[in-house]
Amino acid sequence: MDGTTIIYKAKGKSSSSQLSGALNGYKDYSNKGKYLYERKGLLEEIPHIKLMRGVFIVNKEDTQKFISLLNRYKIEYHTREVILTLQDIEKLGLS
């Protein structure tokens, strides 16, 4: 079974925090904190393995979603196809 390793580095605090919110989700307060909205991130939708900061393994099918998000925020990234181990397959829910 194949997966993809995605490695990225965000430059600047602004783009880094915007990307973090888009990946992990965030809480949005409006009307001086009266209303709370929880915005879901991409990583809540797709199975993934986080190896370290800026390094993820995702299913081959979900790679394009991740890359399009990185392109939206103009983040530099590199991808490599990898062969998944049995542990990776279980973590990604592919078994």
mmCIF file as gemmi writes it, N, C-alpha and C atoms, coordinates in Angstrom:
data_model
loop_
_atom_site.group_PDB
_atom_site.id
_atom_site.type_symbol
_atom_site.label_atom_id
_atom_site.label_alt_id
_atom_site.label_comp_id
_atom_site.label_asym_id
_atom_site.label_entity_id
_atom_site.label_seq_id
_atom_site.pdbx_PDB_ins_code
_atom_site.Cartn_x
_atom_site.Cartn_y
_atom_site.Cartn_z
_atom_site.occupancy
_atom_site.B_iso_or_equiv
_atom_site.pdbx_formal_charge
_atom_site.auth_seq_id
_atom_site.auth_asym_id
_atom_site.pdbx_PDB_model_num
ATOM 1 N N . MET Axp A 1 ? 0.847 -1.168 0 1 0 ? 1 A 1
ATOM 2 C CA . MET Axp A 1 ? 0 0 0 1 0 ? 1 A 1
ATOM 3 C C . MET Axp A 1 ? 0.891 1.228 0 1 0 ? 1 A 1
ATOM 4 N N . ASP Axp A 2 ? 0.522 2.218 -0.79 1 0 ? 2 A 1
ATOM 5 C CA . ASP Axp A 2 ? 1.329 3.425 -0.923 1 0 ? 2 A 1
ATOM 6 C C . ASP Axp A 2 ? 0.723 4.588 -0.154 1 0 ? 2 A 1
ATOM 7 N N . GLY Axp A 3 ? 1.598 5.438 0.33 1 0 ? 3 A 1
ATOM 8 C CA . GLY Axp A 3 ? 1.214 6.682 0.974 1 0 ? 3 A 1
ATOM 9 C C . GLY Axp A 3 ? 2.113 7.781 0.459 1 0 ? 3 A 1
ATOM 10 N N . THR Axp A 4 ? 1.957 8.96 0.999 1 0 ? 4 A 1
ATOM 11 C CA . THR Axp A 4 ? 2.773 10.097 0.59 1 0 ? 4 A 1
ATOM 12 C C . THR Axp A 4 ? 3.291 10.815 1.821 1 0 ? 4 A 1
ATOM 13 N N . THR Axp A 5 ? 4.58 11.116 1.807 1 0 ? 5 A 1
ATOM 14 C CA . THR Axp A 5 ? 5.17 11.956 2.838 1 0 ? 5 A 1
ATOM 15 C C . THR Axp A 5 ? 5.139 13.388 2.33 1 0 ? 5 A 1
ATOM 16 N N . ILE Axp A 6 ? 4.604 14.285 3.136 1 0 ? 6 A 1
ATOM 17 C CA . ILE Axp A 6 ? 4.539 15.705 2.784 1 0 ? 6 A 1
ATOM 18 C C . ILE Axp A 6 ? 5.373 16.467 3.805 1 0 ? 6 A 1
ATOM 19 N N . ILE Axp A 7 ? 6.33 17.23 3.3 1 0 ? 7 A 1
ATOM 20 C CA . ILE Axp A 7 ? 7.209 18.023 4.147 1 0 ? 7 A 1
ATOM 21 C C . ILE Axp A 7 ? 7.021 19.484 3.746 1 0 ? 7 A 1
ATOM 22 N N . TYR Axp A 8 ? 6.732 20.344 4.722 1 0 ? 8 A 1
ATOM 23 C CA . TYR Axp A 8 ? 6.529 21.756 4.396 1 0 ? 8 A 1
ATOM 24 C C . TYR Axp A 8 ? 7.183 22.644 5.437 1 0 ? 8 A 1
ATOM 25 N N . LYS Axp A 9 ? 7.434 23.876 5.051 1 0 ? 9 A 1
ATOM 26 C CA . LYS Axp A 9 ? 7.956 24.886 5.967 1 0 ? 9 A 1
ATOM 27 C C . LYS Axp A 9 ? 7.277 26.205 5.657 1 0 ? 9 A 1
ATOM 28 N N . ALA Axp A 10 ? 6.587 26.734 6.64 1 0 ? 10 A 1
ATOM 29 C CA . ALA Axp A 10 ? 5.912 28.025 6.486 1 0 ? 10 A 1
ATOM 30 C C . ALA Axp A 10 ? 6.885 29.129 6.877 1 0 ? 10 A 1
ATOM 31 N N . LYS Axp A 11 ? 6.919 30.177 6.081 1 0 ? 11 A 1
ATOM 32 C CA . LYS Axp A 11 ? 7.801 31.305 6.372 1 0 ? 11 A 1
ATOM 33 C C . LYS Axp A 11 ? 6.973 32.43 6.973 1 0 ? 11 A 1
ATOM 34 N N . GLY Axp A 12 ? 7.388 32.891 8.118 1 0 ? 12 A 1
ATOM 35 C CA . GLY Axp A 12 ? 6.695 33.995 8.773 1 0 ? 12 A 1
ATOM 36 C C . GLY Axp A 12 ? 5.619 33.507 9.731 1 0 ? 12 A 1
ATOM 37 N N . LYS Axp A 13 ? 5.4 34.284 10.773 1 0 ? 13 A 1
ATOM 38 C CA . LYS Axp A 13 ? 4.407 33.92 11.783 1 0 ? 13 A 1
ATOM 39 C C . LYS Axp A 13 ? 2.991 33.98 11.242 1 0 ? 13 A 1
ATOM 40 N N . SER Axp A 14 ? 2.725 34.931 10.383 1 0 ? 14 A 1
ATOM 41 C CA . SER Axp A 14 ? 1.381 35.105 9.85 1 0 ? 14 A 1
ATOM 42 C C . SER Axp A 14 ? 0.94 33.891 9.047 1 0 ? 14 A 1
ATOM 43 N N . SER Axp A 15 ? 1.744 33.492 8.078 1 0 ? 15 A 1
ATOM 44 C CA . SER Axp A 15 ? 1.356 32.346 7.25 1 0 ? 15 A 1
ATOM 45 C C . SER Axp A 15 ? 1.378 31.064 8.06 1 0 ? 15 A 1
ATOM 46 N N . SER Axp A 16 ? 2.281 30.984 9.032 1 0 ? 16 A 1
ATOM 47 C CA . SER Axp A 16 ? 2.358 29.798 9.876 1 0 ? 16 A 1
ATOM 48 C C . SER Axp A 16 ? 1.092 29.632 10.718 1 0 ? 16 A 1
ATOM 49 N N . SER Axp A 17 ? 0.599 30.711 11.311 1 0 ? 17 A 1
ATOM 50 C CA . SER Axp A 17 ? -0.599 30.61 12.146 1 0 ? 17 A 1
ATOM 51 C C . SER Axp A 17 ? -1.851 30.387 11.303 1 0 ? 17 A 1
ATOM 52 N N . GLN Axp A 18 ? -1.903 30.981 10.112 1 0 ? 18 A 1
ATOM 53 C CA . GLN Axp A 18 ? -3.046 30.741 9.228 1 0 ? 18 A 1
ATOM 54 C C . GLN Axp A 18 ? -3.09 29.284 8.79 1 0 ? 18 A 1
ATOM 55 N N . LEU Axp A 19 ? -1.938 28.737 8.435 1 0 ? 19 A 1
ATOM 56 C CA . LEU Axp A 19 ? -1.875 27.341 8.023 1 0 ? 19 A 1
ATOM 57 C C . LEU Axp A 19 ? -2.224 26.421 9.184 1 0 ? 19 A 1
ATOM 58 N N . SER Axp A 20 ? -1.748 26.749 10.371 1 0 ? 20 A 1
ATOM 59 C CA . SER Axp A 20 ? -2.051 25.943 11.549 1 0 ? 20 A 1
ATOM 60 C C . SER Axp A 20 ? -3.557 25.885 11.798 1 0 ? 20 A 1
ATOM 61 N N . GLY Axp A 21 ? -4.225 27.002 11.67 1 0 ? 21 A 1
ATOM 62 C CA . GLY Axp A 21 ? -5.678 27.027 11.835 1 0 ? 21 A 1
ATOM 63 C C . GLY Axp A 21 ? -6.388 26.221 10.773 1 0 ? 21 A 1
ATOM 64 N N . ALA Axp A 22 ? -5.897 26.288 9.538 1 0 ? 22 A 1
ATOM 65 C CA . ALA Axp A 22 ? -6.521 25.537 8.449 1 0 ? 22 A 1
ATOM 66 C C . ALA Axp A 22 ? -6.282 24.038 8.598 1 0 ? 22 A 1
ATOM 67 N N . LEU Axp A 23 ? -5.14 23.657 9.14 1 0 ? 23 A 1
ATOM 68 C CA . LEU Axp A 23 ? -4.838 22.235 9.318 1 0 ? 23 A 1
ATOM 69 C C . LEU Axp A 23 ? -5.512 21.656 10.558 1 0 ? 23 A 1
ATOM 70 N N . ASN Axp A 24 ? -5.377 22.346 11.689 1 0 ? 24 A 1
ATOM 71 C CA . ASN Axp A 24 ? -5.836 21.805 12.968 1 0 ? 24 A 1
ATOM 72 C C . ASN Axp A 24 ? -7.22 22.273 13.389 1 0 ? 24 A 1
ATOM 73 N N . GLY Axp A 25 ? -7.732 23.312 12.765 1 0 ? 25 A 1
ATOM 74 C CA . GLY Axp A 25 ? -8.998 23.895 13.182 1 0 ? 25 A 1
ATOM 75 C C . GLY Axp A 25 ? -8.756 24.964 14.236 1 0 ? 25 A 1
ATOM 76 N N . TYR Axp A 26 ? -9.783 25.726 14.542 1 0 ? 26 A 1
ATOM 77 C CA . TYR Axp A 26 ? -9.659 26.794 15.529 1 0 ? 26 A 1
ATOM 78 C C . TYR Axp A 26 ? -11.035 27.187 16.039 1 0 ? 26 A 1
ATOM 79 N N . LYS Axp A 27 ? -11.032 27.926 17.145 1 0 ? 27 A 1
ATOM 80 C CA . LYS Axp A 27 ? -12.271 28.445 17.716 1 0 ? 27 A 1
ATOM 81 C C . LYS Axp A 27 ? -12.411 29.899 17.302 1 0 ? 27 A 1
ATOM 82 N N . ASP Axp A 28 ? -13.581 30.234 16.822 1 0 ? 28 A 1
ATOM 83 C CA . ASP Axp A 28 ? -13.852 31.575 16.31 1 0 ? 28 A 1
ATOM 84 C C . ASP Axp A 28 ? -14.9 32.22 17.212 1 0 ? 28 A 1
ATOM 85 N N . TYR Axp A 29 ? -14.543 33.337 17.838 1 0 ? 29 A 1
ATOM 86 C CA . TYR Axp A 29 ? -15.46 34.054 18.715 1 0 ? 29 A 1
ATOM 87 C C . TYR Axp A 29 ? -15.998 35.278 17.986 1 0 ? 29 A 1
ATOM 88 N N . SER Axp A 30 ? -17.284 35.536 18.163 1 0 ? 30 A 1
ATOM 89 C CA . SER Axp A 30 ? -17.856 36.733 17.554 1 0 ? 30 A 1
ATOM 90 C C . SER Axp A 30 ? -18.727 37.458 18.575 1 0 ? 30 A 1
ATOM 91 N N . ASN Axp A 31 ? -18.988 38.705 18.284 1 0 ? 31 A 1
ATOM 92 C CA . ASN Axp A 31 ? -19.817 39.552 19.138 1 0 ? 31 A 1
ATOM 93 C C . ASN Axp A 31 ? -19.268 39.597 20.563 1 0 ? 31 A 1
ATOM 94 N N . LYS Axp A 32 ? -17.972 39.904 20.667 1 0 ? 32 A 1
ATOM 95 C CA . LYS Axp A 32 ? -17.275 40.037 21.953 1 0 ? 32 A 1
ATOM 96 C C . LYS Axp A 32 ? -17.342 38.765 22.787 1 0 ? 32 A 1
ATOM 97 N N . GLY Axp A 33 ? -17.219 37.63 22.139 1 0 ? 33 A 1
ATOM 98 C CA . GLY Axp A 33 ? -17.183 36.358 22.843 1 0 ? 33 A 1
ATOM 99 C C . GLY Axp A 33 ? -18.538 35.758 23.14 1 0 ? 33 A 1
ATOM 100 N N . LYS Axp A 34 ? -19.592 36.373 22.662 1 0 ? 34 A 1
ATOM 101 C CA . LYS Axp A 34 ? -20.931 35.872 22.946 1 0 ? 34 A 1
ATOM 102 C C . LYS Axp A 34 ? -21.201 34.563 22.208 1 0 ? 34 A 1
ATOM 103 N N . TYR Axp A 35 ? -20.676 34.451 20.997 1 0 ? 35 A 1
ATOM 104 C CA . TYR Axp A 35 ? -20.892 33.254 20.188 1 0 ? 35 A 1
ATOM 105 C C . TYR Axp A 35 ? -19.562 32.569 19.919 1 0 ? 35 A 1
ATOM 106 N N . LEU Axp A 36 ? -19.585 31.258 19.959 1 0 ? 36 A 1
ATOM 107 C CA . LEU Axp A 36 ? -18.391 30.464 19.712 1 0 ? 36 A 1
ATOM 108 C C . LEU Axp A 36 ? -18.655 29.518 18.549 1 0 ? 36 A 1
ATOM 109 N N . TYR Axp A 37 ? -17.774 29.548 17.569 1 0 ? 37 A 1
ATOM 110 C CA . TYR Axp A 37 ? -17.86 28.643 16.432 1 0 ? 37 A 1
ATOM 111 C C . TYR Axp A 37 ? -16.574 27.838 16.373 1 0 ? 37 A 1
ATOM 112 N N . GLU Axp A 38 ? -16.694 26.53 16.269 1 0 ? 38 A 1
ATOM 113 C CA . GLU Axp A 38 ? -15.517 25.682 16.126 1 0 ? 38 A 1
ATOM 114 C C . GLU Axp A 38 ? -15.335 25.356 14.656 1 0 ? 38 A 1
ATOM 115 N N . ARG Axp A 39 ? -14.238 25.829 14.094 1 0 ? 39 A 1
ATOM 116 C CA . ARG Axp A 39 ? -13.922 25.591 12.686 1 0 ? 39 A 1
ATOM 117 C C . ARG Axp A 39 ? -13.053 24.348 12.597 1 0 ? 39 A 1
ATOM 118 N N . LYS Axp A 40 ? -13.479 23.396 11.804 1 0 ? 40 A 1
ATOM 119 C CA . LYS Axp A 40 ? -12.726 22.156 11.667 1 0 ? 40 A 1
ATOM 120 C C . LYS Axp A 40 ? -11.564 22.347 10.708 1 0 ? 40 A 1
ATOM 121 N N . GLY Axp A 41 ? -10.481 21.624 10.983 1 0 ? 41 A 1
ATOM 122 C CA . GLY Axp A 41 ? -9.307 21.674 10.128 1 0 ? 41 A 1
ATOM 123 C C . GLY Axp A 41 ? -9.238 20.463 9.215 1 0 ? 41 A 1
ATOM 124 N N . LEU Axp A 42 ? -8.35 20.526 8.255 1 0 ? 42 A 1
ATOM 125 C CA . LEU Axp A 42 ? -8.187 19.444 7.29 1 0 ? 42 A 1
ATOM 126 C C . LEU Axp A 42 ? -7.766 18.144 7.962 1 0 ? 42 A 1
ATOM 127 N N . LEU Axp A 43 ? -6.931 18.222 8.988 1 0 ? 43 A 1
ATOM 128 C CA . LEU Axp A 43 ? -6.431 17.015 9.632 1 0 ? 43 A 1
ATOM 129 C C . LEU Axp A 43 ? -7.513 16.275 10.411 1 0 ? 43 A 1
ATOM 130 N N . GLU Axp A 44 ? -8.629 16.918 10.688 1 0 ? 44 A 1
ATOM 131 C CA . GLU Axp A 44 ? -9.751 16.229 11.321 1 0 ? 44 A 1
ATOM 132 C C . GLU Axp A 44 ? -10.511 15.393 10.306 1 0 ? 44 A 1
ATOM 133 N N . GLU Axp A 45 ? -10.354 15.718 9.02 1 0 ? 45 A 1
ATOM 134 C CA . GLU Axp A 45 ? -11.089 15.026 7.963 1 0 ? 45 A 1
ATOM 135 C C . GLU Axp A 45 ? -10.318 13.862 7.358 1 0 ? 45 A 1
ATOM 136 N N . ILE Axp A 46 ? -8.998 13.969 7.305 1 0 ? 46 A 1
ATOM 137 C CA . ILE Axp A 46 ? -8.219 12.928 6.641 1 0 ? 46 A 1
ATOM 138 C C . ILE Axp A 46 ? -7.344 12.193 7.654 1 0 ? 46 A 1
ATOM 139 N N . PRO Axp A 47 ? -7.19 10.878 7.492 1 0 ? 47 A 1
ATOM 140 C CA . PRO Axp A 47 ? -6.278 10.14 8.37 1 0 ? 47 A 1
ATOM 141 C C . PRO Axp A 47 ? -4.837 10.526 8.044 1 0 ? 47 A 1
ATOM 142 N N . HIS Axp A 48 ? -4.016 10.668 9.072 1 0 ? 48 A 1
ATOM 143 C CA . HIS Axp A 48 ? -2.642 11.105 8.869 1 0 ? 48 A 1
ATOM 144 C C . HIS Axp A 48 ? -1.761 10.613 10.002 1 0 ? 48 A 1
ATOM 145 N N . ILE Axp A 49 ? -0.47 10.66 9.77 1 0 ? 49 A 1
ATOM 146 C CA . ILE Axp A 49 ? 0.522 10.391 10.8 1 0 ? 49 A 1
ATOM 147 C C . ILE Axp A 49 ? 1.451 11.596 10.822 1 0 ? 49 A 1
ATOM 148 N N . LYS Axp A 50 ? 1.587 12.218 11.976 1 0 ? 50 A 1
ATOM 149 C CA . LYS Axp A 50 ? 2.488 13.364 12.105 1 0 ? 50 A 1
ATOM 150 C C . LYS Axp A 50 ? 3.818 12.845 12.642 1 0 ? 50 A 1
ATOM 151 N N . LEU Axp A 51 ? 4.869 12.973 11.849 1 0 ? 51 A 1
ATOM 152 C CA . LEU Axp A 51 ? 6.182 12.495 12.254 1 0 ? 51 A 1
ATOM 153 C C . LEU Axp A 51 ? 6.922 13.528 13.095 1 0 ? 51 A 1
ATOM 154 N N . MET Axp A 52 ? 6.861 14.764 12.685 1 0 ? 52 A 1
ATOM 155 C CA . MET Axp A 52 ? 7.452 15.88 13.414 1 0 ? 52 A 1
ATOM 156 C C . MET Axp A 52 ? 6.872 17.162 12.837 1 0 ? 52 A 1
ATOM 157 N N . ARG Axp A 53 ? 7.316 18.303 13.318 1 0 ? 53 A 1
ATOM 158 C CA . ARG Axp A 53 ? 6.76 19.568 12.845 1 0 ? 53 A 1
ATOM 159 C C . ARG Axp A 53 ? 6.962 19.695 11.334 1 0 ? 53 A 1
ATOM 160 N N . GLY Axp A 54 ? 5.868 19.828 10.618 1 0 ? 54 A 1
ATOM 161 C CA . GLY Axp A 54 ? 5.929 20.033 9.18 1 0 ? 54 A 1
ATOM 162 C C . GLY Axp A 54 ? 6.113 18.775 8.36 1 0 ? 54 A 1
ATOM 163 N N . VAL Axp A 55 ? 5.994 17.594 8.979 1 0 ? 55 A 1
ATOM 164 C CA . VAL Axp A 55 ? 6.182 16.334 8.247 1 0 ? 55 A 1
ATOM 165 C C . VAL Axp A 55 ? 5.003 15.41 8.541 1 0 ? 55 A 1
ATOM 166 N N . PHE Axp A 56 ? 4.265 15.044 7.486 1 0 ? 56 A 1
ATOM 167 C CA . PHE Axp A 56 ? 3.094 14.19 7.621 1 0 ? 56 A 1
ATOM 168 C C . PHE Axp A 56 ? 3.15 13.047 6.624 1 0 ? 56 A 1
ATOM 169 N N . ILE Axp A 57 ? 2.537 11.928 6.993 1 0 ? 57 A 1
ATOM 170 C CA . ILE Axp A 57 ? 2.273 10.839 6.058 1 0 ? 57 A 1
ATOM 171 C C . ILE Axp A 57 ? 0.765 10.766 5.9 1 0 ? 57 A 1
ATOM 172 N N . VAL Axp A 58 ? 0.297 10.783 4.654 1 0 ? 58 A 1
ATOM 173 C CA . VAL Axp A 58 ? -1.135 10.697 4.367 1 0 ? 58 A 1
ATOM 174 C C . VAL Axp A 58 ? -1.368 9.628 3.309 1 0 ? 58 A 1
ATOM 175 N N . ASN Axp A 59 ? -2.632 9.215 3.178 1 0 ? 59 A 1
ATOM 176 C CA . ASN Axp A 59 ? -3.008 8.291 2.107 1 0 ? 59 A 1
ATOM 177 C C . ASN Axp A 59 ? -2.703 8.926 0.765 1 0 ? 59 A 1
ATOM 178 N N . LYS Axp A 60 ? -2.438 8.091 -0.198 1 0 ? 60 A 1
ATOM 179 C CA . LYS Axp A 60 ? -2.174 8.601 -1.544 1 0 ? 60 A 1
ATOM 180 C C . LYS Axp A 60 ? -3.393 9.358 -2.079 1 0 ? 60 A 1
ATOM 181 N N . GLU Axp A 61 ? -4.599 8.91 -1.708 1 0 ? 61 A 1
ATOM 182 C CA . GLU Axp A 61 ? -5.836 9.536 -2.189 1 0 ? 61 A 1
ATOM 183 C C . GLU Axp A 61 ? -6.05 10.927 -1.589 1 0 ? 61 A 1
ATOM 184 N N . ASP Axp A 62 ? -5.533 11.169 -0.388 1 0 ? 62 A 1
ATOM 185 C CA . ASP Axp A 62 ? -5.743 12.448 0.296 1 0 ? 62 A 1
ATOM 186 C C . ASP Axp A 62 ? -4.63 13.463 0.047 1 0 ? 62 A 1
ATOM 187 N N . THR Axp A 63 ? -3.626 13.064 -0.709 1 0 ? 63 A 1
ATOM 188 C CA . THR Axp A 63 ? -2.477 13.94 -0.947 1 0 ? 63 A 1
ATOM 189 C C . THR Axp A 63 ? -2.886 15.246 -1.61 1 0 ? 63 A 1
ATOM 190 N N . GLN Axp A 64 ? -3.765 15.177 -2.591 1 0 ? 64 A 1
ATOM 191 C CA . GLN Axp A 64 ? -4.135 16.38 -3.34 1 0 ? 64 A 1
ATOM 192 C C . GLN Axp A 64 ? -4.858 17.398 -2.46 1 0 ? 64 A 1
ATOM 193 N N . LYS Axp A 65 ? -5.671 16.942 -1.501 1 0 ? 65 A 1
ATOM 194 C CA . LYS Axp A 65 ? -6.344 17.868 -0.583 1 0 ? 65 A 1
ATOM 195 C C . LYS Axp A 65 ? -5.315 18.651 0.231 1 0 ? 65 A 1
ATOM 196 N N . PHE Axp A 66 ? -4.314 17.922 0.732 1 0 ? 66 A 1
ATOM 197 C CA . PHE Axp A 66 ? -3.271 18.543 1.551 1 0 ? 66 A 1
ATOM 198 C C . PHE Axp A 66 ? -2.468 19.543 0.723 1 0 ? 66 A 1
ATOM 199 N N . ILE Axp A 67 ? -2.09 19.145 -0.489 1 0 ? 67 A 1
ATOM 200 C CA . ILE Axp A 67 ? -1.285 20.006 -1.356 1 0 ? 67 A 1
ATOM 201 C C . ILE Axp A 67 ? -2.058 21.259 -1.765 1 0 ? 67 A 1
ATOM 202 N N . SER Axp A 68 ? -3.343 21.114 -2.044 1 0 ? 68 A 1
ATOM 203 C CA . SER Axp A 68 ? -4.123 22.294 -2.44 1 0 ? 68 A 1
ATOM 204 C C . SER Axp A 68 ? -4.213 23.299 -1.291 1 0 ? 68 A 1
ATOM 205 N N . LEU Axp A 69 ? -4.279 22.805 -0.052 1 0 ? 69 A 1
ATOM 206 C CA . LEU Axp A 69 ? -4.278 23.702 1.106 1 0 ? 69 A 1
ATOM 207 C C . LEU Axp A 69 ? -2.94 24.433 1.217 1 0 ? 69 A 1
ATOM 208 N N . LEU Axp A 70 ? -1.842 23.72 1.019 1 0 ? 70 A 1
ATOM 209 C CA . LEU Axp A 70 ? -0.522 24.354 1.071 1 0 ? 70 A 1
ATOM 210 C C . LEU Axp A 70 ? -0.366 25.384 -0.042 1 0 ? 70 A 1
ATOM 211 N N . ASN Axp A 71 ? -0.886 25.075 -1.219 1 0 ? 71 A 1
ATOM 212 C CA . ASN Axp A 71 ? -0.816 26.025 -2.334 1 0 ? 71 A 1
ATOM 213 C C . ASN Axp A 71 ? -1.639 27.276 -2.056 1 0 ? 71 A 1
ATOM 214 N N . ARG Axp A 72 ? -2.777 27.113 -1.383 1 0 ? 72 A 1
ATOM 215 C CA . ARG Axp A 72 ? -3.638 28.259 -1.067 1 0 ? 72 A 1
ATOM 216 C C . ARG Axp A 72 ? -2.9 29.287 -0.205 1 0 ? 72 A 1
ATOM 217 N N . TYR Axp A 73 ? -2.056 28.795 0.713 1 0 ? 73 A 1
ATOM 218 C CA . TYR Axp A 73 ? -1.304 29.689 1.592 1 0 ? 73 A 1
ATOM 219 C C . TYR Axp A 73 ? 0.118 29.95 1.095 1 0 ? 73 A 1
ATOM 220 N N . LYS Axp A 74 ? 0.416 29.505 -0.125 1 0 ? 74 A 1
ATOM 221 C CA . LYS Axp A 74 ? 1.721 29.725 -0.768 1 0 ? 74 A 1
ATOM 222 C C . LYS Axp A 74 ? 2.865 29.213 0.102 1 0 ? 74 A 1
ATOM 223 N N . ILE Axp A 75 ? 2.722 27.97 0.567 1 0 ? 75 A 1
ATOM 224 C CA . ILE Axp A 75 ? 3.716 27.328 1.415 1 0 ? 75 A 1
ATOM 225 C C . ILE Axp A 75 ? 4.602 26.435 0.55 1 0 ? 75 A 1
ATOM 226 N N . GLU Axp A 76 ? 5.904 26.494 0.786 1 0 ? 76 A 1
ATOM 227 C CA . GLU Axp A 76 ? 6.839 25.631 0.061 1 0 ? 76 A 1
ATOM 228 C C . GLU Axp A 76 ? 6.74 24.218 0.636 1 0 ? 76 A 1
ATOM 229 N N . TYR Axp A 77 ? 6.669 23.218 -0.235 1 0 ? 77 A 1
ATOM 230 C CA . TYR Axp A 77 ? 6.537 21.84 0.228 1 0 ? 77 A 1
ATOM 231 C C . TYR Axp A 77 ? 7.255 20.882 -0.714 1 0 ? 77 A 1
ATOM 232 N N . HIS Axp A 78 ? 7.49 19.677 -0.198 1 0 ? 78 A 1
ATOM 233 C CA . HIS Axp A 78 ? 8.072 18.587 -0.979 1 0 ? 78 A 1
ATOM 234 C C . HIS Axp A 78 ? 7.277 17.328 -0.654 1 0 ? 78 A 1
ATOM 235 N N . THR Axp A 79 ? 7.072 16.48 -1.657 1 0 ? 79 A 1
ATOM 236 C CA . THR Axp A 79 ? 6.349 15.228 -1.44 1 0 ? 79 A 1
ATOM 237 C C . THR Axp A 79 ? 7.181 14.062 -1.949 1 0 ? 79 A 1
ATOM 238 N N . ARG Axp A 80 ? 6.994 12.91 -1.319 1 0 ? 80 A 1
ATOM 239 C CA . ARG Axp A 80 ? 7.619 11.668 -1.75 1 0 ? 80 A 1
ATOM 240 C C . ARG Axp A 80 ? 6.63 10.54 -1.507 1 0 ? 80 A 1
ATOM 241 N N . GLU Axp A 81 ? 6.546 9.642 -2.466 1 0 ? 81 A 1
ATOM 242 C CA . GLU Axp A 81 ? 5.721 8.456 -2.263 1 0 ? 81 A 1
ATOM 243 C C . GLU Axp A 81 ? 6.501 7.478 -1.395 1 0 ? 81 A 1
ATOM 244 N N . VAL Axp A 82 ? 5.801 6.847 -0.467 1 0 ? 82 A 1
ATOM 245 C CA . VAL Axp A 82 ? 6.423 5.888 0.443 1 0 ? 82 A 1
ATOM 246 C C . VAL Axp A 82 ? 5.588 4.617 0.476 1 0 ? 82 A 1
ATOM 247 N N . ILE Axp A 83 ? 6.243 3.525 0.821 1 0 ? 83 A 1
ATOM 248 C CA . ILE Axp A 83 ? 5.541 2.263 1.034 1 0 ? 83 A 1
ATOM 249 C C . ILE Axp A 83 ? 5.22 2.193 2.521 1 0 ? 83 A 1
ATOM 250 N N . LEU Axp A 84 ? 3.954 2.019 2.835 1 0 ? 84 A 1
ATOM 251 C CA . LEU Axp A 84 ? 3.503 2.034 4.22 1 0 ? 84 A 1
ATOM 252 C C . LEU Axp A 84 ? 3.804 0.707 4.908 1 0 ? 84 A 1
ATOM 253 N N . THR Axp A 85 ? 4.213 0.776 6.169 1 0 ? 85 A 1
ATOM 254 C CA . THR Axp A 85 ? 4.398 -0.422 6.979 1 0 ? 85 A 1
ATOM 255 C C . THR Axp A 85 ? 3.036 -0.853 7.518 1 0 ? 85 A 1
ATOM 256 N N . LEU Axp A 86 ? 2.99 -2.02 8.13 1 0 ? 86 A 1
ATOM 257 C CA . LEU Axp A 86 ? 1.73 -2.496 8.713 1 0 ? 86 A 1
ATOM 258 C C . LEU Axp A 86 ? 1.232 -1.548 9.803 1 0 ? 86 A 1
ATOM 259 N N . GLN Axp A 87 ? 2.149 -1.002 10.588 1 0 ? 87 A 1
ATOM 260 C CA . GLN Axp A 87 ? 1.763 -0.05 11.638 1 0 ? 87 A 1
ATOM 261 C C . GLN Axp A 87 ? 1.166 1.215 11.033 1 0 ? 87 A 1
ATOM 262 N N . ASP Axp A 88 ? 1.768 1.695 9.95 1 0 ? 88 A 1
ATOM 263 C CA . ASP Axp A 88 ? 1.245 2.888 9.278 1 0 ? 88 A 1
ATOM 264 C C . ASP Axp A 88 ? -0.144 2.625 8.712 1 0 ? 88 A 1
ATOM 265 N N . ILE Axp A 89 ? -0.334 1.452 8.123 1 0 ? 89 A 1
ATOM 266 C CA . ILE Axp A 89 ? -1.632 1.098 7.542 1 0 ? 89 A 1
ATOM 267 C C . ILE Axp A 89 ? -2.709 1.078 8.619 1 0 ? 89 A 1
ATOM 268 N N . GLU Axp A 90 ? -2.377 0.544 9.794 1 0 ? 90 A 1
ATOM 269 C CA . GLU Axp A 90 ? -3.338 0.512 10.899 1 0 ? 90 A 1
ATOM 270 C C . GLU Axp A 90 ? -3.652 1.921 11.4 1 0 ? 90 A 1
ATOM 271 N N . LYS Axp A 91 ? -2.622 2.769 11.543 1 0 ? 91 A 1
ATOM 272 C CA . LYS Axp A 91 ? -2.843 4.135 12.027 1 0 ? 91 A 1
ATOM 273 C C . LYS Axp A 91 ? -3.686 4.949 11.054 1 0 ? 91 A 1
ATOM 274 N N . LEU Axp A 92 ? -3.506 4.695 9.754 1 0 ? 92 A 1
ATOM 275 C CA . LEU Axp A 92 ? -4.268 5.426 8.749 1 0 ? 92 A 1
ATOM 276 C C . LEU Axp A 92 ? -5.642 4.809 8.506 1 0 ? 92 A 1
ATOM 277 N N . GLY Axp A 93 ? -5.919 3.677 9.156 1 0 ? 93 A 1
ATOM 278 C CA . GLY Axp A 93 ? -7.232 3.048 9.026 1 0 ? 93 A 1
ATOM 279 C C . GLY Axp A 93 ? -7.474 2.414 7.678 1 0 ? 93 A 1
ATOM 280 N N . LEU Axp A 94 ? -6.434 1.885 7.061 1 0 ? 94 A 1
ATOM 281 C CA . LEU Axp A 94 ? -6.567 1.295 5.732 1 0 ? 94 A 1
ATOM 282 C C . LEU Axp A 94 ? -6.711 -0.215 5.762 1 0 ? 94 A 1
ATOM 283 N N . SER Axp A 95 ? -6.602 -0.823 6.923 1 0 ? 95 A 1
ATOM 284 C CA . SER Axp A 95 ? -6.657 -2.29 6.985 1 0 ? 95 A 1
ATOM 285 C C . SER Axp A 95 ? -8.054 -2.833 6.853 1 0 ? 95 A 1
